[in-house]
Amino acid sequence: SRHRTIGKLNAAWGTKLSSWASLSGSRKLPASPDAIRADAKAFLGRVATKFFATTCRLVRKYDPHRPILGVRYAGFPTGSMEVVAAQKGHTDVVSVNLYISEGVFPEAICREAYRLTGQPIWVTEFSWHAPFDNRSGDRNTIGFGSRVYRQAARAKVYSQFVSQGASLPFVIGFDWFQ
């Protein structure tokens, strides 16, 4: 539907397909990933929109009084913000797990998610291991890569991260993962 004719598809993809049938008969796409990227992203957006519309409609039918927190992204899909945009009008919150070693809140990408959806952002997981100074007895030697050396550094990145995020009016919460 994006290109309407095989000639327009050929122009977009840099191919020389003779018909739509020749495309559907191909075992793999006859164009480079770079050539098809815009179409692949548009398709991903359409699939995501259908997913959110269908699943959220069913949740609202059977449990209408609960907020729908989206899909809890494991970090924002920065190369595929079409998925985030597809939440608009279906979910109530954009929820994301953010494990960022530098402790700098990703303001730009959160602003973009808010712009695309109009929905508040909830950081549903974040934390930093302090494997060399952890008084709980859990050495934090496996798992995600957000680590600091000592508890003092942990406090510093926590304070910095939460302060930066909390300064944005559309960020509604943080959940420390332990």
Residue, then its C-alpha position, 0 to 999 in steps of 0.5 A: s500500500r505504500h508504493r502502489t505499483i511495482g515500478k514505485l517499489n522498484a524505485a524505492w528499493g533499487t530493484k528490477l522486479s517484473s511484478w508483485a508475484s515475482l516479489s512474493g515468489s522470492r525466498k528472501l527480499p531482493a533488496s538491501p536492508d538499507a533500501i527496505r528500512a523505511d518500509a520495514k519500520a512502517f510495517l513494524g509500526r502497523v503491526a505494533t498498532k494492531f497489537f496495542a489496539t487488540t490487546c488493550r481493547l481486550v484488557r479494557k473489556y475484561d478489566p476496565h478499571r485498571p491502567i494499561l502500562g504498555v509493554r515495559y520496554a527494556g530500554f527504549p527501542t531507539g531504532s524503532m520508535e514506531v512501536v512506542a508511537a503505536q501505543k498512542g490512544h491504547t495504553d495509559v503509560v509508557s513504561v520502561n526499564l532503564y539500566i544506564s551505567e552513567g546515571v544520566f537520565p535519558e531526557a531526549i528519548c523520554r521527551e520523544a516518547y512523550r511527544l509520540t504518545g502524549q502519555p506519561i513515562w514510568v521508569t519501572e526498573f532501574s538500579w546500579h550494582a555496587p559489587f565491591d561494597n554491598r552490605s547485603g551479602d549479595r555480591n551482585t556478580i551477575g546480571f545487568g551491566s549497570r555497576v558502580y564501585r562503592q555505595a557512595a557512587r551508587a548514591k550519587v548516580y541514584s540522586q542524579f538520575v532521579s533528580q533529572g527524571a523527576s524534573l520532567p513533568f511527564v515522568i510519573g515514577f521510578d521503581w528501584f530494582q533490587 
